[in-house]
């Protein structure tokens, strides 16, 4: 018996040591982690990441390895890592509406979301995040508990409104709940500004009949009401919805969402640029050469107007601004992992920005037939400007050769 106790103590000590050396992530399937959470009566903490995500690597290296962080999370959660682009992670990321990395999910043992945040955190705020999640878990109105009530059949309008608010706050797909609420609204109330505004403020996905109704009646909103929701609708339905539909080649859905996006009032310059970038990708897919040229010329116009000397001057201005806190001692570069490599990158920060736009436009023009001599000549000039700004960059050199071959 003493040997058994001693053996169990060794196992416990080993597990504790792992926790003290960093967060110990559960190794198993999604079903198994839920079973383990039920067994230990703990919530589940999920780190949703991708292999290419820099901030995700920072969390792995600098935050998850901290002993205080590890003890805090071991006390309250079963920790689990989920690659959003592999295995079960693909479907689970879609289920939990994950669109940026890292995303941290705090779930109850049934897999219902209690709390959700996006973006890396330093150690202290990350510890504080655990406290917020634990408090949310104790709230009977958290999204997880409300989801359970919804699954059990509660369709009262006030409950659905409250549930939609919570889902929107947590940035979760609420399409099914929104459609359930849509069905409860009397016909005379549907076209009220207040009803349309509620839809606009709470829609979080595109797989819902309510979105179609909203798009068809958006024009009825007053200018004041449109100003309140156009930014959100652009992010949810155009940047996220149309962007994903285009990526997955659901082109009929993409066209409907993009047409709606162009109707939104008060679009900012960056939003217009995003619409143009979508045009470039879409026209490349369907071989619409006129739209391709139009989008490419719009994208390249401003960056190509910047001379090499002007770009170098702006590089220096931005570099000096970024480096100022380090030169004055306000920040310590020795405490930033990979600072030397990042410093090399920011010496050409503006040149990289405009080169990316020129390269994207020029690369798209490669798809044009060889008869489009003027457009190909212009694309070659854009590619050469990229190489002048960042000499020796292989993709730029390869593109120049590709365009020269196309022009022969």
C-alpha positions in Angstrom: 0.0 0.0 0.0 2.8 2.4 0.9 4.4 1.6 -2.5 1.2 2.4 -4.3 0.8 5.8 -2.4 4.5 6.6 -3.1 3.9 5.7 -6.8 0.8 7.9 -7.1 2.7 10.7 -5.3 5.5 10.5 -7.9 2.9 10.7 -10.7 1.3 13.7 -9.1 4.6 15.4 -8.5 5.6 14.8 -12.2 2.4 16.3 -13.4 2.8 19.3 -11.1 6.4 19.8 -12.3 5.2 19.8 -15.9 2.6 22.4 -14.9 5.2 24.5 -13.1 7.4 24.4 -16.2 4.6 25.5 -18.4 1.0 24.8 -19.3 0.4 21.1 -19.7 -1.8 20.6 -22.7 -4.0 17.5 -22.9 -3.0 15.1 -25.6 -6.0 13.4 -27.2 -9.1 13.8 -29.3 -11.8 16.5 -28.9 -14.1 13.9 -27.4 -11.5 12.8 -25.0 -10.7 16.3 -23.7 -14.4 16.8 -23.0 -14.6 13.6 -21.1 -11.5 14.5 -19.1 -13.1 17.9 -18.3 -16.2 16.2 -17.1 -14.2 13.8 -15.0 -12.2 16.6 -13.3 -15.2 19.0 -13.2 -13.2 21.7 -14.9 -13.7 24.1 -17.8 -11.7 23.6 -21.1 -9.2 26.2 -22.2 -8.4 25.9 -26.0 -5.5 27.7 -27.7 -6.5 27.9 -31.4 -3.4 28.5 -33.4 -1.8 27.9 -36.8 1.8 26.9 -37.6 2.5 30.2 -39.4 1.1 32.5 -36.7 3.8 34.7 -35.2 1.8 35.8 -32.1 0.9 32.1 -31.5 4.6 31.2 -31.3 5.2 34.1 -28.9 2.5 32.7 -26.6 4.1 29.3 -26.8 7.6 30.7 -26.0 7.0 33.5 -23.6 3.6 33.0 -21.8 2.6 29.4 -21.8 6.0 28.5 -20.3 5.6 30.8 -17.3 5.2 28.9 -14.0 2.6 31.3 -12.5 0.5 31.1 -15.7 0.8 27.3 -15.7 -0.4 27.0 -12.0 -3.3 29.3 -12.6 -4.6 27.5 -15.7 -4.0 24.0 -14.2 -6.2 25.0 -11.2 -9.2 25.8 -13.4 -8.9 24.3 -16.8 -8.1 21.3 -18.9 -5.8 23.0 -21.5 -6.0 21.9 -25.1 -4.2 23.0 -28.3 -6.1 23.1 -31.6 -4.4 23.7 -35.0 -7.1 25.5 -37.0 -5.9 24.1 -40.3 -5.5 20.4 -39.5 -7.6 17.5 -38.4 -10.5 18.3 -36.0 -9.3 21.9 -35.8 -10.8 22.8 -39.2 -14.4 22.0 -38.3 -14.1 23.1 -34.7 -12.7 26.5 -35.8 -15.6 26.9 -38.1 -18.0 25.9 -35.3 -16.6 28.5 -32.9 -16.3 31.2 -35.6 -12.5 31.5 -35.3 -11.1 33.9 -37.9 -7.9 35.2 -36.3 -5.0 33.7 -34.3 -4.4 33.0 -31.6 -8.0 32.7 -30.4 -8.6 31.6 -26.8 -11.7 29.6 -26.1 -13.0 28.9 -22.6 -15.7 26.2 -22.7 -17.7 24.2 -20.3 -17.3 20.4 -20.4 -20.1 20.1 -22.9 -18.2 22.2 -25.4 -20.3 25.3 -25.0 -18.4 28.6 -25.2 -18.3 30.5 -21.9 -15.8 33.1 -22.9 -13.8 33.9 -26.1 -11.0 36.3 -26.9 -8.6 36.9 -29.8 -5.0 38.1 -29.9 -1.9 37.5 -27.8 -1.6 38.6 -24.2 1.4 39.3 -21.9 1.6 37.1 -18.8 -0.3 39.3 -16.3 -3.3 40.0 -18.6 -3.3 36.3 -19.6 -3.6 35.4 -16.0 -6.4 37.9 -15.6 -8.1 36.3 -18.6 -8.5 33.1 -16.6 -10.2 35.0 -13.8 -12.7 36.6 -16.3 -13.4 33.2 -17.8 -14.0 31.6 -14.4 -16.4 34.4 -13.4 -18.2 34.0 -16.8 -18.4 30.2 -16.1 -20.3 30.9 -12.9 -22.7 33.3 -14.6 -26.0 31.4 -15.3 -26.5 33.6 -18.3 -23.2 32.7 -20.0 -23.4 31.6 -23.7 -22.8 28.0 -22.8 -25.8 27.8 -20.4 -28.0 29.8 -22.9 -27.0 27.4 -25.6 -28.2 24.5 -23.5 -31.6 26.2 -22.9 -31.8 26.8 -26.7 -31.1 23.2 -27.4 -33.8 22.2 -25.0 -36.3 24.2 -26.9 -36.6 27.7 -25.4 -37.9 30.0 -28.2 -39.3 32.9 -26.2 -38.5 36.3 -27.9 -36.8 37.8 -24.9 -34.7 34.8 -24.3 -33.6 34.8 -27.9 -32.7 38.5 -27.8 -30.6 38.0 -24.7 -28.9 35.0 -26.2 -28.2 36.8 -29.5 -26.6 39.7 -27.5 -24.3 37.2 -25.7 -23.3 35.4 -28.9 -22.5 38.7 -30.7 -20.4 39.8 -27.7 -18.5 36.5 -27.8 -18.2 36.8 -31.6 -19.8 33.4 -32.2 -21.9 32.3 -35.2 -25.5 32.9 -34.2 -27.2 32.1 -37.5 -29.6 29.4 -36.1 -30.6 31.6 -33.1 -31.1 34.7 -35.4 -33.4 32.7 -37.7 -35.4 31.4 -34.7 -35.8 35.0 -33.5 -36.7 36.2 -37.0 -39.6 33.8 -37.0 -41.1 35.3 -33.8 -41.3 38.9 -35.1 -44.8 40.0 -36.2 -44.9 41.1 -39.9 -45.8 44.8 -39.1 -42.7 45.0 -36.9 -40.2 43.5 -39.3 -39.6 46.7 -41.3 -39.2 49.0 -38.2 -35.8 50.7 -38.0 -35.3 49.2 -34.5 -35.8 45.7 -35.9 -33.4 46.1 -38.8 -30.9 47.8 -36.5 -31.1 44.8 -34.1 -30.4 42.4 -37.0 -27.5 44.6 -38.2 -26.0 44.8 -34.7 -26.2 41.1 -34.0 -25.7 39.2 -37.3 -22.5 37.2 -37.0 -22.6 34.8 -39.9 -24.0 34.5 -43.4 -25.8 31.2 -43.3 -29.1 32.7 -42.2 -32.3 33.8 -43.9 -32.3 36.9 -41.7 -29.2 38.2 -43.5 -31.0 38.1 -46.9 -33.9 40.0 -45.3 -31.6 42.5 -43.9 -29.7 43.0 -47.2 -33.0 43.5 -49.0 -34.3 46.1 -46.6 -31.0 47.9 -45.7 -32.0 50.8 -48.0 -35.0 51.5 -45.7 -32.8 52.5 -42.8 -32.3 56.2 -42.2 -28.9 57.7 -42.9 -28.3 58.0 -39.2 -29.1 54.3 -38.6 -26.9 53.3 -41.6 -24.0 55.2 -40.1 -24.3 53.2 -36.9 -24.1 49.8 -38.5 -22.3 50.0 -41.9 -18.9 49.4 -40.4 -20.0 46.3 -38.6 -21.9 44.9 -41.6 -18.8 45.4 -43.7 -16.7 43.4 -41.3 -19.1 40.6 -40.8 -20.7 40.2 -44.2 -18.0 41.5 -46.6 -14.6 41.1 -45.1 -15.5 37.8 -43.3 -18.4 36.5 -45.3 -17.6 37.4 -48.8 -13.9 36.8 -48.2 -14.5 33.3 -47.1 -17.1 32.6 -49.8 -14.5 33.7 -52.4 -11.8 31.5 -50.8 -14.1 28.5 -50.9 -15.3 29.4 -54.4 -19.0 29.8 -53.4 -19.2 32.4 -56.0 -22.9 33.0 -56.2 -22.9 33.7 -52.5 -19.8 35.9 -52.9 -21.5 38.0 -55.6 -24.5 38.7 -53.5 -22.5 39.7 -50.5 -20.1 41.9 -52.5 -23.0 43.6 -54.2 -24.4 44.4 -50.8 -21.0 45.6 -49.6 -20.9 48.2 -52.4 -24.3 49.5 -51.2 -23.1 50.3 -47.7 -22.9 54.0 -46.9 -19.8 55.8 -45.7 -17.2 53.2 -46.8 -13.6 54.2 -45.8 -10.6 54.2 -48.0 -9.3 50.9 -46.6 -12.7 49.2 -47.1 -12.8 50.4 -50.7 -9.3 49.0 -51.2 -10.4 45.6 -49.8 -13.4 45.5 -52.2 -10.9 46.2 -55.0 -8.6 43.4 -53.8 -11.6 41.0 -53.9 -12.3 42.1 -57.4 -8.7 41.2 -58.4 -9.0 37.7 -56.9 -12.5 37.1 -58.3 -11.7 38.3 -61.8 -8.6 36.1 -61.8 -10.7 33.1 -61.0 -13.4 33.6 -63.6 -11.0 35.1 -66.3 -12.8 38.4 -66.5 -9.9 40.3 -68.1 -11.6 43.7 -68.1 -12.4 43.6 -64.4 -8.9 42.2 -63.7 -7.3 45.1 -65.5 -9.5 47.7 -63.8 -8.8 46.2 -60.3 -5.1 45.9 -61.0 -4.6 49.5 -62.2 -6.5 50.8 -59.2 -4.3 48.8 -56.8 -1.1 49.8 -58.4 -1.8 53.5 -59.1 -0.9 55.0 -55.7 2.1 52.8 -54.8 3.6 53.2 -58.3 3.3 57.0 -58.0 5.8 56.8 -55.0 9.3 57.2 -56.3 12.1 55.0 -54.9 13.7 58.0 -53.2 10.4 59.0 -51.6 9.9 55.4 -50.4 13.4 55.3 -48.8 12.6 58.6 -47.0 9.4 57.2 -45.6 11.1 54.0 -44.6 13.5 56.1 -42.5 10.8 58.2 -41.0 8.8 55.2 -39.9 11.9 53.3 -38.7 13.0 56.3 -36.6 9.6 56.6 -35.1 9.5 52.9 -34.1 13.0 52.9 -32.7 12.6 56.1 -30.7 11.4 54.4 -27.5 14.4 52.0 -27.6 16.9 54.9 -28.2 15.5 56.8 -25.2 15.5 53.8 -22.9 11.7 53.8 -22.6 11.7 50.2 -24.0 14.3 47.5 -23.7 15.1 45.6 -26.9 16.9 42.8 -25.1 13.5 41.7 -23.6 11.9 41.3 -27.1 12.6 37.9 -28.6 13.8 38.1 -32.2 14.3 41.8 -32.1 17.4 41.8 -34.3 15.4 40.1 -37.1 12.4 42.4 -36.7 14.7 45.4 -36.8 15.9 44.3 -40.2 12.4 44.1 -41.5 11.3 47.5 -40.2 14.2 49.3 -42.0 12.1 48.7 -45.2 8.6 48.8 -43.7 7.1 51.2 -46.2 8.9 49.7 -49.2 7.5 46.3 -48.2 4.0 47.8 -48.0 3.9 49.3 -51.4 5.9 46.4 -53.0 3.2 44.0 -51.8 0.5 46.0 -53.6 2.5 46.3 -56.8 3.5 42.7 -56.8 -0.1 41.5 -56.2 -1.3 43.6 -59.2 1.5 42.6 -61.5 1.3 38.9 -60.6 -2.5 38.9 -61.4 -1.7 40.5 -64.9 0.4 37.4 -65.8 -3.0 35.7 -66.4 -3.8 38.2 -69.2 -3.4 37.0 -72.8 -0.2 38.0 -74.6 -2.3 40.3 -76.8 -2.7 42.6 -73.8 0.6 44.2 -74.5 0.1 47.6 -72.7 -1.2 46.0 -69.6 1.7 43.5 -69.5 4.2 46.3 -70.1 2.8 48.2 -67.2 2.9 45.1 -65.0 6.5 44.7 -65.9 7.2 48.2 -64.7 5.5 47.5 -61.4 7.5 44.4 -60.9 10.8 46.3 -61.7 9.8 48.9 -59.1 9.4 46.2 -56.5 12.9 44.9 -57.3 14.3 48.4 -57.1 12.8 49.0 -53.7 13.9 45.6 -52.4 16.8 44.4 -54.5 17.5 40.7 -54.8 14.1 39.6 -53.6 13.5 36.3 -55.5 9.7 36.5 -56.0 10.2 39.9 -57.7 13.0 38.7 -59.9 11.0 35.6 -60.9 8.0 37.8 -61.7 10.1 40.1 -63.9 11.3 37.0 -65.9 7.8 35.6 -66.2 6.4 38.9 -67.5 9.3 39.3 -70.0 8.6 35.8 -71.3 4.9 36.6 -71.6 5.6 39.8 -73.7 7.8 38.0 -76.2 
